[in-house]
Amino acid sequence: MAWWKKASDADLQQSMELAASAAELAHQDGNKAREDEFHQVLDGMIGEAQARGWTNTEGGWLRRSKD
């Protein structure tokens, strides 16, 4: 099981931001393999965010409201 499936909402959100930043840095450095690794991890986190009912917006991922 991927660690992010057990992560809190706050930890998942922060990890997604870090992975996106790391992928961008790898892209800027021309390290395609490292960029691809971060995107693969980020894809898993995005899947988890969607499973939790989060919404992707232009400003980033919005966590579901607690009703």
PyMOL Python script that loads the backbone (N, CA, C, O; Angstrom):
from pymol import cmd

cmd.read_pdbstr("""\
ATOM      1  N   MET A   1       0.844  -1.177   0.000  1.00  0.00           N
ATOM      2  CA  MET A   1       0.000   0.000   0.000  1.00  0.00           C
ATOM      3  C   MET A   1       0.894   1.246   0.000  1.00  0.00           C
ATOM      4  O   MET A   1       1.880   1.326   0.733  1.00  0.00           O
ATOM      5  N   ALA A   2       0.530   2.187  -0.822  1.00  0.00           N
ATOM      6  CA  ALA A   2       1.270   3.441  -0.887  1.00  0.00           C
ATOM      7  C   ALA A   2       1.034   4.237   0.394  1.00  0.00           C
ATOM      8  O   ALA A   2      -0.074   4.246   0.931  1.00  0.00           O
ATOM      9  N   TRP A   3       2.065   4.894   0.874  1.00  0.00           N
ATOM     10  CA  TRP A   3       1.983   5.613   2.147  1.00  0.00           C
ATOM     11  C   TRP A   3       0.914   6.690   2.150  1.00  0.00           C
ATOM     12  O   TRP A   3       0.311   6.965   3.188  1.00  0.00           O
ATOM     13  N   TRP A   4       0.674   7.306   0.990  1.00  0.00           N
ATOM     14  CA  TRP A   4      -0.258   8.427   0.950  1.00  0.00           C
ATOM     15  C   TRP A   4      -1.698   7.991   1.178  1.00  0.00           C
ATOM     16  O   TRP A   4      -2.553   8.830   1.462  1.00  0.00           O
ATOM     17  N   LYS A   5      -1.985   6.703   1.060  1.00  0.00           N
ATOM     18  CA  LYS A   5      -3.341   6.227   1.328  1.00  0.00           C
ATOM     19  C   LYS A   5      -3.676   6.341   2.820  1.00  0.00           C
ATOM     20  O   LYS A   5      -4.846   6.417   3.196  1.00  0.00           O
ATOM     21  N   LYS A   6      -2.641   6.352   3.659  1.00  0.00           N
ATOM     22  CA  LYS A   6      -2.847   6.480   5.104  1.00  0.00           C
ATOM     23  C   LYS A   6      -2.539   7.891   5.610  1.00  0.00           C
ATOM     24  O   LYS A   6      -2.691   8.164   6.800  1.00  0.00           O
ATOM     25  N   ALA A   7      -2.114   8.778   4.730  1.00  0.00           N
ATOM     26  CA  ALA A   7      -1.718  10.129   5.132  1.00  0.00           C
ATOM     27  C   ALA A   7      -2.940  10.974   5.482  1.00  0.00           C
ATOM     28  O   ALA A   7      -4.032  10.763   4.954  1.00  0.00           O
ATOM     29  N   SER A   8      -2.735  11.925   6.375  1.00  0.00           N
ATOM     30  CA  SER A   8      -3.798  12.886   6.660  1.00  0.00           C
ATOM     31  C   SER A   8      -4.004  13.759   5.424  1.00  0.00           C
ATOM     32  O   SER A   8      -3.159  13.796   4.529  1.00  0.00           O
ATOM     33  N   ASP A   9      -5.120  14.451   5.389  1.00  0.00           N
ATOM     34  CA  ASP A   9      -5.377  15.362   4.270  1.00  0.00           C
ATOM     35  C   ASP A   9      -4.280  16.412   4.156  1.00  0.00           C
ATOM     36  O   ASP A   9      -3.815  16.713   3.056  1.00  0.00           O
ATOM     37  N   ALA A  10      -3.868  16.966   5.284  1.00  0.00           N
ATOM     38  CA  ALA A  10      -2.834  18.005   5.272  1.00  0.00           C
ATOM     39  C   ALA A  10      -1.503  17.456   4.760  1.00  0.00           C
ATOM     40  O   ALA A  10      -0.816  18.112   3.977  1.00  0.00           O
ATOM     41  N   ASP A  11      -1.143  16.250   5.206  1.00  0.00           N
ATOM     42  CA  ASP A  11       0.113  15.646   4.748  1.00  0.00           C
ATOM     43  C   ASP A  11       0.063  15.323   3.261  1.00  0.00           C
ATOM     44  O   ASP A  11       1.053  15.505   2.552  1.00  0.00           O
ATOM     45  N   LEU A  12      -1.078  14.846   2.787  1.00  0.00           N
ATOM     46  CA  LEU A  12      -1.221  14.544   1.361  1.00  0.00           C
ATOM     47  C   LEU A  12      -1.099  15.818   0.538  1.00  0.00           C
ATOM     48  O   LEU A  12      -0.408  15.831  -0.481  1.00  0.00           O
ATOM     49  N   GLN A  13      -1.753  16.876   0.962  1.00  0.00           N
ATOM     50  CA  GLN A  13      -1.698  18.134   0.229  1.00  0.00           C
ATOM     51  C   GLN A  13      -0.261  18.667   0.178  1.00  0.00           C
ATOM     52  O   GLN A  13       0.210  19.081  -0.881  1.00  0.00           O
ATOM     53  N   GLN A  14       0.423  18.656   1.305  1.00  0.00           N
ATOM     54  CA  GLN A  14       1.793  19.148   1.347  1.00  0.00           C
ATOM     55  C   GLN A  14       2.701  18.283   0.480  1.00  0.00           C
ATOM     56  O   GLN A  14       3.567  18.807  -0.222  1.00  0.00           O
ATOM     57  N   SER A  15       2.515  16.976   0.520  1.00  0.00           N
ATOM     58  CA  SER A  15       3.339  16.069  -0.280  1.00  0.00           C
ATOM     59  C   SER A  15       3.117  16.272  -1.773  1.00  0.00           C
ATOM     60  O   SER A  15       4.056  16.173  -2.563  1.00  0.00           O
ATOM     61  N   MET A  16       1.883  16.555  -2.158  1.00  0.00           N
ATOM     62  CA  MET A  16       1.595  16.826  -3.563  1.00  0.00           C
ATOM     63  C   MET A  16       2.309  18.100  -4.011  1.00  0.00           C
ATOM     64  O   MET A  16       2.858  18.152  -5.111  1.00  0.00           O
ATOM     65  N   GLU A  17       2.301  19.112  -3.171  1.00  0.00           N
ATOM     66  CA  GLU A  17       2.986  20.363  -3.507  1.00  0.00           C
ATOM     67  C   GLU A  17       4.490  20.146  -3.632  1.00  0.00           C
ATOM     68  O   GLU A  17       5.124  20.667  -4.549  1.00  0.00           O
ATOM     69  N   LEU A  18       5.057  19.378  -2.711  1.00  0.00           N
ATOM     70  CA  LEU A  18       6.494  19.099  -2.762  1.00  0.00           C
ATOM     71  C   LEU A  18       6.868  18.281  -3.999  1.00  0.00           C
ATOM     72  O   LEU A  18       7.873  18.563  -4.651  1.00  0.00           O
ATOM     73  N   ALA A  19       6.057  17.265  -4.322  1.00  0.00           N
ATOM     74  CA  ALA A  19       6.344  16.435  -5.488  1.00  0.00           C
ATOM     75  C   ALA A  19       6.260  17.245  -6.779  1.00  0.00           C
ATOM     76  O   ALA A  19       7.070  17.058  -7.687  1.00  0.00           O
ATOM     77  N   ALA A  20       5.283  18.140  -6.858  1.00  0.00           N
ATOM     78  CA  ALA A  20       5.154  18.982  -8.047  1.00  0.00           C
ATOM     79  C   ALA A  20       6.356  19.916  -8.176  1.00  0.00           C
ATOM     80  O   ALA A  20       6.870  20.114  -9.277  1.00  0.00           O
ATOM     81  N   SER A  21       6.802  20.486  -7.071  1.00  0.00           N
ATOM     82  CA  SER A  21       7.983  21.364  -7.095  1.00  0.00           C
ATOM     83  C   SER A  21       9.243  20.598  -7.467  1.00  0.00           C
ATOM     84  O   SER A  21      10.073  21.088  -8.233  1.00  0.00           O
ATOM     85  N   ALA A  22       9.381  19.400  -6.925  1.00  0.00           N
ATOM     86  CA  ALA A  22      10.558  18.581  -7.226  1.00  0.00           C
ATOM     87  C   ALA A  22      10.567  18.167  -8.695  1.00  0.00           C
ATOM     88  O   ALA A  22      11.627  18.128  -9.320  1.00  0.00           O
ATOM     89  N   ALA A  23       9.403  17.859  -9.246  1.00  0.00           N
ATOM     90  CA  ALA A  23       9.325  17.507 -10.662  1.00  0.00           C
ATOM     91  C   ALA A  23       9.713  18.697 -11.530  1.00  0.00           C
ATOM     92  O   ALA A  23      10.398  18.539 -12.541  1.00  0.00           O
ATOM     93  N   GLU A  24       9.280  19.872 -11.138  1.00  0.00           N
ATOM     94  CA  GLU A  24       9.632  21.095 -11.891  1.00  0.00           C
ATOM     95  C   GLU A  24      11.137  21.346 -11.841  1.00  0.00           C
ATOM     96  O   GLU A  24      11.744  21.687 -12.857  1.00  0.00           O
ATOM     97  N   LEU A  25      11.736  21.181 -10.675  1.00  0.00           N
ATOM     98  CA  LEU A  25      13.193  21.357 -10.562  1.00  0.00           C
ATOM     99  C   LEU A  25      13.947  20.335 -11.411  1.00  0.00           C
ATOM    100  O   LEU A  25      14.930  20.674 -12.071  1.00  0.00           O
ATOM    101  N   ALA A  26      13.492  19.104 -11.391  1.00  0.00           N
ATOM    102  CA  ALA A  26      14.134  18.070 -12.209  1.00  0.00           C
ATOM    103  C   ALA A  26      14.009  18.418 -13.683  1.00  0.00           C
ATOM    104  O   ALA A  26      14.944  18.212 -14.457  1.00  0.00           O
ATOM    105  N   HIS A  27      12.855  18.944 -14.072  1.00  0.00           N
ATOM    106  CA  HIS A  27      12.654  19.360 -15.463  1.00  0.00           C
ATOM    107  C   HIS A  27      13.629  20.481 -15.832  1.00  0.00           C
ATOM    108  O   HIS A  27      14.253  20.448 -16.892  1.00  0.00           O
ATOM    109  N   GLN A  28      13.753  21.472 -14.944  1.00  0.00           N
ATOM    110  CA  GLN A  28      14.659  22.591 -15.192  1.00  0.00           C
ATOM    111  C   GLN A  28      16.112  22.130 -15.283  1.00  0.00           C
ATOM    112  O   GLN A  28      16.904  22.697 -16.037  1.00  0.00           O
ATOM    113  N   ASP A  29      16.457  21.098 -14.511  1.00  0.00           N
ATOM    114  CA  ASP A  29      17.823  20.556 -14.531  1.00  0.00           C
ATOM    115  C   ASP A  29      18.060  19.618 -15.713  1.00  0.00           C
ATOM    116  O   ASP A  29      19.188  19.188 -15.956  1.00  0.00           O
ATOM    117  N   GLY A  30      16.996  19.305 -16.441  1.00  0.00           N
ATOM    118  CA  GLY A  30      17.125  18.399 -17.576  1.00  0.00           C
ATOM    119  C   GLY A  30      17.211  16.941 -17.177  1.00  0.00           C
ATOM    120  O   GLY A  30      17.644  16.109 -17.974  1.00  0.00           O
ATOM    121  N   ASN A  31      16.804  16.610 -15.948  1.00  0.00           N
ATOM    122  CA  ASN A  31      16.862  15.237 -15.455  1.00  0.00           C
ATOM    123  C   ASN A  31      15.515  14.567 -15.705  1.00  0.00           C
ATOM    124  O   ASN A  31      14.660  14.516 -14.821  1.00  0.00           O
ATOM    125  N   LYS A  32      15.338  14.058 -16.914  1.00  0.00           N
ATOM    126  CA  LYS A  32      14.064  13.482 -17.347  1.00  0.00           C
ATOM    127  C   LYS A  32      13.664  12.278 -16.501  1.00  0.00           C
ATOM    128  O   LYS A  32      12.491  12.128 -16.159  1.00  0.00           O
ATOM    129  N   ALA A  33      14.623  11.418 -16.159  1.00  0.00           N
ATOM    130  CA  ALA A  33      14.306  10.226 -15.373  1.00  0.00           C
ATOM    131  C   ALA A  33      13.755  10.620 -14.001  1.00  0.00           C
ATOM    132  O   ALA A  33      12.764  10.050 -13.543  1.00  0.00           O
ATOM    133  N   ARG A  34      14.385  11.579 -13.355  1.00  0.00           N
ATOM    134  CA  ARG A  34      13.937  12.024 -12.028  1.00  0.00           C
ATOM    135  C   ARG A  34      12.580  12.709 -12.131  1.00  0.00           C
ATOM    136  O   ARG A  34      11.713  12.509 -11.280  1.00  0.00           O
ATOM    137  N   GLU A  35      12.401  13.506 -13.160  1.00  0.00           N
ATOM    138  CA  GLU A  35      11.110  14.164 -13.377  1.00  0.00           C
ATOM    139  C   GLU A  35      10.004  13.125 -13.524  1.00  0.00           C
ATOM    140  O   GLU A  35       8.936  13.252 -12.924  1.00  0.00           O
ATOM    141  N   ASP A  36      10.267  12.099 -14.326  1.00  0.00           N
ATOM    142  CA  ASP A  36       9.278  11.035 -14.533  1.00  0.00           C
ATOM    143  C   ASP A  36       8.941  10.313 -13.232  1.00  0.00           C
ATOM    144  O   ASP A  36       7.786   9.957 -12.999  1.00  0.00           O
ATOM    145  N   GLU A  37       9.948  10.095 -12.384  1.00  0.00           N
ATOM    146  CA  GLU A  37       9.711   9.438 -11.092  1.00  0.00           C
ATOM    147  C   GLU A  37       8.773  10.269 -10.224  1.00  0.00           C
ATOM    148  O   GLU A  37       7.844   9.737  -9.617  1.00  0.00           O
ATOM    149  N   PHE A  38       9.018  11.566 -10.169  1.00  0.00           N
ATOM    150  CA  PHE A  38       8.152  12.424  -9.358  1.00  0.00           C
ATOM    151  C   PHE A  38       6.741  12.469  -9.928  1.00  0.00           C
ATOM    152  O   PHE A  38       5.770  12.497  -9.172  1.00  0.00           O
ATOM    153  N   HIS A  39       6.616  12.475 -11.249  1.00  0.00           N
ATOM    154  CA  HIS A  39       5.281  12.480 -11.848  1.00  0.00           C
ATOM    155  C   HIS A  39       4.548  11.175 -11.565  1.00  0.00           C
ATOM    156  O   HIS A  39       3.334  11.184 -11.361  1.00  0.00           O
ATOM    157  N   GLN A  40       5.254  10.068 -11.548  1.00  0.00           N
ATOM    158  CA  GLN A  40       4.624   8.785 -11.243  1.00  0.00           C
ATOM    159  C   GLN A  40       4.085   8.784  -9.808  1.00  0.00           C
ATOM    160  O   GLN A  40       2.963   8.341  -9.564  1.00  0.00           O
ATOM    161  N   VAL A  41       4.880   9.275  -8.875  1.00  0.00           N
ATOM    162  CA  VAL A  41       4.431   9.368  -7.481  1.00  0.00           C
ATOM    163  C   VAL A  41       3.258  10.340  -7.373  1.00  0.00           C
ATOM    164  O   VAL A  41       2.273  10.065  -6.688  1.00  0.00           O
ATOM    165  N   LEU A  42       3.374  11.464  -8.047  1.00  0.00           N
ATOM    166  CA  LEU A  42       2.313  12.464  -8.007  1.00  0.00           C
ATOM    167  C   LEU A  42       1.013  11.915  -8.582  1.00  0.00           C
ATOM    168  O   LEU A  42      -0.065  12.235  -8.080  1.00  0.00           O
ATOM    169  N   ASP A  43       1.094  11.101  -9.619  1.00  0.00           N
ATOM    170  CA  ASP A  43      -0.110  10.482 -10.180  1.00  0.00           C
ATOM    171  C   ASP A  43      -0.834   9.640  -9.128  1.00  0.00           C
ATOM    172  O   ASP A  43      -2.062   9.663  -9.050  1.00  0.00           O
ATOM    173  N   GLY A  44      -0.080   8.904  -8.325  1.00  0.00           N
ATOM    174  CA  GLY A  44      -0.690   8.112  -7.252  1.00  0.00           C
ATOM    175  C   GLY A  44      -1.355   8.999  -6.209  1.00  0.00           C
ATOM    176  O   GLY A  44      -2.445   8.692  -5.727  1.00  0.00           O
ATOM    177  N   MET A  45      -0.698  10.092  -5.866  1.00  0.00           N
ATOM    178  CA  MET A  45      -1.268  11.019  -4.892  1.00  0.00           C
ATOM    179  C   MET A  45      -2.528  11.688  -5.440  1.00  0.00           C
ATOM    180  O   MET A  45      -3.493  11.905  -4.706  1.00  0.00           O
ATOM    181  N   ILE A  46      -2.511  12.011  -6.722  1.00  0.00           N
ATOM    182  CA  ILE A  46      -3.693  12.617  -7.338  1.00  0.00           C
ATOM    183  C   ILE A  46      -4.859  11.637  -7.312  1.00  0.00           C
ATOM    184  O   ILE A  46      -5.995  12.025  -7.038  1.00  0.00           O
ATOM    185  N   GLY A  47      -4.582  10.380  -7.593  1.00  0.00           N
ATOM    186  CA  GLY A  47      -5.628   9.360  -7.519  1.00  0.00           C
ATOM    187  C   GLY A  47      -6.231   9.280  -6.123  1.00  0.00           C
ATOM    188  O   GLY A  47      -7.446   9.149  -5.974  1.00  0.00           O
ATOM    189  N   GLU A  48      -5.386   9.359  -5.105  1.00  0.00           N
ATOM    190  CA  GLU A  48      -5.873   9.343  -3.729  1.00  0.00           C
ATOM    191  C   GLU A  48      -6.690  10.591  -3.423  1.00  0.00           C
ATOM    192  O   GLU A  48      -7.736  10.510  -2.779  1.00  0.00           O
ATOM    193  N   ALA A  49      -6.215  11.745  -3.882  1.00  0.00           N
ATOM    194  CA  ALA A  49      -6.955  12.992  -3.659  1.00  0.00           C
ATOM    195  C   ALA A  49      -8.344  12.910  -4.298  1.00  0.00           C
ATOM    196  O   ALA A  49      -9.334  13.329  -3.698  1.00  0.00           O
ATOM    197  N   GLN A  50      -8.409  12.374  -5.501  1.00  0.00           N
ATOM    198  CA  GLN A  50      -9.702  12.235  -6.173  1.00  0.00           C
ATOM    199  C   GLN A  50     -10.599  11.254  -5.425  1.00  0.00           C
ATOM    200  O   GLN A  50     -11.807  11.471  -5.326  1.00  0.00           O
ATOM    201  N   ALA A  51     -10.019  10.178  -4.901  1.00  0.00           N
ATOM    202  CA  ALA A  51     -10.796   9.209  -4.134  1.00  0.00           C
ATOM    203  C   ALA A  51     -11.366   9.839  -2.861  1.00  0.00           C
ATOM    204  O   ALA A  51     -12.413   9.417  -2.370  1.00  0.00           O
ATOM    205  N   ARG A  52     -10.679  10.842  -2.336  1.00  0.00           N
ATOM    206  CA  ARG A  52     -11.154  11.551  -1.142  1.00  0.00           C
ATOM    207  C   ARG A  52     -12.154  12.647  -1.480  1.00  0.00           C
ATOM    208  O   ARG A  52     -12.676  13.312  -0.585  1.00  0.00           O
ATOM    209  N   GLY A  53     -12.423  12.839  -2.763  1.00  0.00           N
ATOM    210  CA  GLY A  53     -13.405  13.825  -3.182  1.00  0.00           C
ATOM    211  C   GLY A  53     -12.848  15.221  -3.390  1.00  0.00           C
ATOM    212  O   GLY A  53     -13.604  16.191  -3.435  1.00  0.00           O
ATOM    213  N   TRP A  54     -11.522  15.334  -3.517  1.00  0.00           N
ATOM    214  CA  TRP A  54     -10.913  16.642  -3.735  1.00  0.00           C
ATOM    215  C   TRP A  54     -11.186  17.097  -5.162  1.00  0.00           C
ATOM    216  O   TRP A  54     -11.461  16.283  -6.044  1.00  0.00           O
ATOM    217  N   THR A  55     -11.108  18.399  -5.376  1.00  0.00           N
ATOM    218  CA  THR A  55     -11.341  18.996  -6.683  1.00  0.00           C
ATOM    219  C   THR A  55     -10.079  19.707  -7.149  1.00  0.00           C
ATOM    220  O   THR A  55      -9.462  20.452  -6.388  1.00  0.00           O
ATOM    221  N   ASN A  56      -9.699  19.477  -8.397  1.00  0.00           N
ATOM    222  CA  ASN A  56      -8.548  20.151  -8.991  1.00  0.00           C
ATOM    223  C   ASN A  56      -9.020  21.471  -9.585  1.00  0.00           C
ATOM    224  O   ASN A  56      -9.926  21.497 -10.418  1.00  0.00           O
ATOM    225  N   THR A  57      -8.404  22.560  -9.156  1.00  0.00           N
ATOM    226  CA  THR A  57      -8.747  23.884  -9.673  1.00  0.00           C
ATOM    227  C   THR A  57      -7.484  24.523 -10.230  1.00  0.00           C
ATOM    228  O   THR A  57      -6.389  23.979 -10.085  1.00  0.00           O
ATOM    229  N   GLU A  58      -7.635  25.664 -10.859  1.00  0.00           N
ATOM    230  CA  GLU A  58      -6.463  26.377 -11.385  1.00  0.00           C
ATOM    231  C   GLU A  58      -5.517  26.783 -10.269  1.00  0.00           C
ATOM    232  O   GLU A  58      -4.310  26.897 -10.483  1.00  0.00           O
ATOM    233  N   GLY A  59      -6.056  27.001  -9.089  1.00  0.00           N
ATOM    234  CA  GLY A  59      -5.240  27.419  -7.949  1.00  0.00           C
ATOM    235  C   GLY A  59      -4.656  26.254  -7.153  1.00  0.00           C
ATOM    236  O   GLY A  59      -3.918  26.471  -6.192  1.00  0.00           O
ATOM    237  N   GLY A  60      -4.975  25.036  -7.540  1.00  0.00           N
ATOM    238  CA  GLY A  60      -4.475  23.869  -6.823  1.00  0.00           C
ATOM    239  C   GLY A  60      -5.628  22.953  -6.418  1.00  0.00           C
ATOM    240  O   GLY A  60      -6.772  23.138  -6.831  1.00  0.00           O
ATOM    241  N   TRP A  61      -5.296  21.979  -5.614  1.00  0.00           N
ATOM    242  CA  TRP A  61      -6.287  20.994  -5.178  1.00  0.00           C
ATOM    243  C   TRP A  61      -7.040  21.519  -3.973  1.00  0.00           C
ATOM    244  O   TRP A  61      -6.440  22.014  -3.018  1.00  0.00           O
ATOM    245  N   LEU A  62      -8.352  21.409  -4.024  1.00  0.00           N
ATOM    246  CA  LEU A  62      -9.204  21.807  -2.914  1.00  0.00           C
ATOM    247  C   LEU A  62      -9.700  20.557  -2.192  1.00  0.00           C
ATOM    248  O   LEU A  62     -10.270  19.653  -2.802  1.00  0.00           O
ATOM    249  N   ARG A  63      -9.475  20.528  -0.906  1.00  0.00           N
ATOM    250  CA  ARG A  63      -9.970  19.403  -0.121  1.00  0.00           C
ATOM    251  C   ARG A  63     -11.477  19.494   0.036  1.00  0.00           C
ATOM    252  O   ARG A  63     -12.053  20.582   0.029  1.00  0.00           O
ATOM    253  N   ARG A  64     -12.091  18.364   0.173  1.00  0.00           N
ATOM    254  CA  ARG A  64     -13.536  18.336   0.344  1.00  0.00           C
ATOM    255  C   ARG A  64     -13.891  19.021   1.658  1.00  0.00           C
ATOM    256  O   ARG A  64     -13.112  19.015   2.612  1.00  0.00           O
ATOM    257  N   SER A  65     -15.051  19.596   1.685  1.00  0.00           N
ATOM    258  CA  SER A  65     -15.497  20.209   2.936  1.00  0.00           C
ATOM    259  C   SER A  65     -16.046  19.123   3.835  1.00  0.00           C
ATOM    260  O   SER A  65     -16.627  18.149   3.356  1.00  0.00           O
ATOM    261  N   LYS A  66     -15.870  19.282   5.110  1.00  0.00           N
ATOM    262  CA  LYS A  66     -16.394  18.330   6.087  1.00  0.00           C
ATOM    263  C   LYS A  66     -17.812  18.762   6.432  1.00  0.00           C
ATOM    264  O   LYS A  66     -18.025  19.820   7.023  1.00  0.00           O
ATOM    265  N   ASP A  67     -18.763  17.943   6.062  1.00  0.00           N
ATOM    266  CA  ASP A  67     -20.174  18.293   6.294  1.00  0.00           C
ATOM    267  C   ASP A  67     -20.609  17.951   7.687  1.00  0.00           C
ATOM    268  O   ASP A  67     -21.764  18.180   8.046  1.00  0.00           O
TER     269      ASP A  67
END
""", "prot")
cmd.dss("prot")
cmd.show_as("cartoon", "prot")
cmd.util.cbc("prot")
cmd.orient("prot")
